[in-house]
Amino acid sequence: PRMKLVQSIIATVTLLTLFAAMGLLSASPHAAESPSKQLRHVVLVKFKDSATPEQVKEAEKLFAGLKGQIDEIEDFEWGTNNSPEGLSQDFTHCFLVTFKSEEDRDAYLPHKAHLAFVEKVKPLFDKVLVVDYWAAKP
C-alpha cells in the first residue's frame, strides 16, 4: 500500500509538472479561459460618393498592409457593413486594429507608414469615426 501511495504521488507530481509546462495550470482558475487583454482600435469609414470602386479597394489594401509595416499591430481585420438595422449612419467599412498595449497604439498613431496611409486615403473619406477600447470578455 505504501509503495502504491508513493507511485501515485510521483504520477500526480509528474502530471502537474507537465500541465504547468504546457501552461494549463495557473494561480487563477479562470486564467486559461480569459486571454490577455487587447486594445481595439475601431475605424468606421464612409467613403465619398466620388470615390471609385478601385480607389476604395486600394484604400482597403493599404490599410491591411499596415500590419506588415508596423510591428506594434497585433492583429487586423476589416469588413463592409451588412447590418439590416439601418443604423449605420452611412458608414460602409469597419477596420479593426488590435494592440497589446496603449504604448503600442501610441507608437502606431505617429508611425510614418500610418501617417503616409492617412494622407493617401484621407481625400477619399466623407466621414470617419474612431473608437478605442479594452476588449472585455465575461
LINQUI-V916451 format. One record per run of one state. SS is the DSSP state (a for helix, b for strand, c for the rest). FROM is the first residue (numbers start at 1). TO is the last residue. If there is no record, write none. Layout:
# LINQUI-V916451
ss = [SS | SS]
from = [FROM | FROM]
to = [TO | TO]
This chain:
# LINQUI-V916451
ss = [c | a | c | b | c | a | c | b | c | b | c | a | c | a | b | c]
from = [1 | 2 | 22 | 39 | 48 | 53 | 69 | 75 | 81 | 93 | 100 | 102 | 110 | 112 | 125 | 135]
to = [1 | 21 | 38 | 47 | 52 | 68 | 74 | 80 | 92 | 99 | 101 | 109 | 111 | 124 | 134 | 138]
